[in-house]
Amino acid sequence: MTDPDRSVGPLTRAVRYAGRLLCWSLGAGMTTAAVDITVAPSAPWWQLLWPLPWYAACVSALAWAVLRAREKSLGGRVGGDDPESYEDVFAEWDQAA
């Protein structure tokens, strides 16, 4: 299978990376919150560390929203070299099933 990031334009790639950063920072934020509640670390640096993923989630959500809005405003013109249409993707899913 080919790398899906290779055949798209730079704006679409930026939207994907911002979305991935959002997902990972949300996961890290939930993990650090769970550690803070269950383990309650007493290290002095912990009080500075555990909210950082939540700040990253806010920043990446804002970045993703702005990039996605820009991508949507340009319509289908930022697709890059990807020759597959929307229907082709579903045809491949049906074939894989």
C-alpha positions as CSV (number, residue, x, y, z in Angstrom):
1,M,0.0,0.0,0.0
2,T,1.3,3.5,-0.8
3,D,1.9,6.3,1.7
4,P,-1.3,8.5,1.6
5,D,0.8,11.6,2.5
6,R,3.0,11.3,-0.6
7,S,0.3,12.1,-3.2
8,V,-1.4,15.1,-1.7
9,G,-0.6,18.8,-1.7
10,P,1.2,20.6,1.1
11,L,-1.9,22.2,2.5
12,T,-3.6,18.8,2.8
13,R,-0.5,17.4,4.4
14,A,-0.4,20.2,6.9
15,V,-4.1,19.5,7.8
16,R,-3.3,15.9,8.3
17,Y,-0.3,16.6,10.5
18,A,-2.3,19.1,12.6
19,G,-5.0,16.5,13.1
20,R,-2.5,13.9,14.1
21,L,-0.9,16.3,16.6
22,L,-4.4,17.0,18.0
23,C,-5.2,13.3,18.5
24,W,-1.8,12.6,20.1
25,S,-1.9,15.6,22.4
26,L,-5.4,14.7,23.5
27,G,-4.2,11.1,24.3
28,A,-1.2,12.5,26.1
29,G,-3.4,14.9,28.0
30,M,-5.8,12.1,29.1
31,T,-2.8,10.0,30.2
32,T,-1.2,12.7,32.2
33,A,-4.5,13.6,33.8
34,A,-5.1,10.0,34.8
35,V,-1.5,9.8,36.2
36,D,-2.1,13.0,38.1
37,I,-5.3,11.7,39.7
38,T,-4.3,8.1,40.4
39,V,-0.6,8.4,41.2
40,A,-0.5,12.0,42.4
41,P,3.2,12.6,41.7
42,S,4.9,15.0,44.2
43,A,7.8,16.0,42.0
44,P,7.9,19.8,41.6
45,W,8.2,19.7,37.9
46,W,5.0,17.6,37.5
47,Q,2.7,20.5,38.1
48,L,4.2,22.2,35.1
49,L,4.4,19.1,32.9
50,W,0.9,17.5,33.2
51,P,-1.1,20.5,31.6
52,L,1.3,20.8,28.6
53,P,-0.5,18.3,26.4
54,W,-3.8,20.2,27.0
55,Y,-2.2,23.4,25.9
56,A,-0.8,21.6,22.8
57,A,-4.3,20.2,22.1
58,C,-5.8,23.7,22.2
59,V,-3.1,25.1,19.9
60,S,-3.3,22.2,17.5
61,A,-7.1,22.3,17.4
62,L,-6.9,26.0,16.4
63,A,-4.3,25.2,13.8
64,W,-6.3,22.3,12.4
65,A,-9.4,24.4,12.2
66,V,-7.7,27.3,10.4
67,L,-5.9,25.0,8.0
68,R,-9.0,22.9,7.3
69,A,-11.1,26.0,6.7
70,R,-8.4,27.2,4.2
71,E,-8.4,23.8,2.5
72,K,-12.2,23.8,2.2
73,S,-12.3,27.4,0.9
74,L,-9.9,26.4,-1.9
75,G,-12.3,23.5,-2.9
76,G,-10.8,20.6,-4.8
77,R,-7.9,22.6,-6.1
78,V,-5.4,21.5,-3.5
79,G,-5.7,17.8,-4.0
80,G,-2.2,17.4,-5.4
81,D,-1.4,14.6,-7.8
82,D,-3.9,12.1,-6.4
83,P,-5.8,10.7,-9.4
84,E,-8.3,8.8,-7.3
85,S,-11.7,10.2,-7.0
86,Y,-14.0,9.8,-4.0
87,E,-15.8,6.9,-5.6
88,D,-12.5,5.1,-6.4
89,V,-11.7,5.0,-2.7
90,F,-15.0,3.4,-1.8
91,A,-14.6,0.9,-4.7
92,E,-11.2,-0.1,-3.2
93,W,-12.9,-0.6,0.2
94,D,-15.6,-2.8,-1.3
95,Q,-12.9,-4.8,-3.1
96,A,-10.9,-5.2,0.1
97,A,-14.0,-6.4,2.0
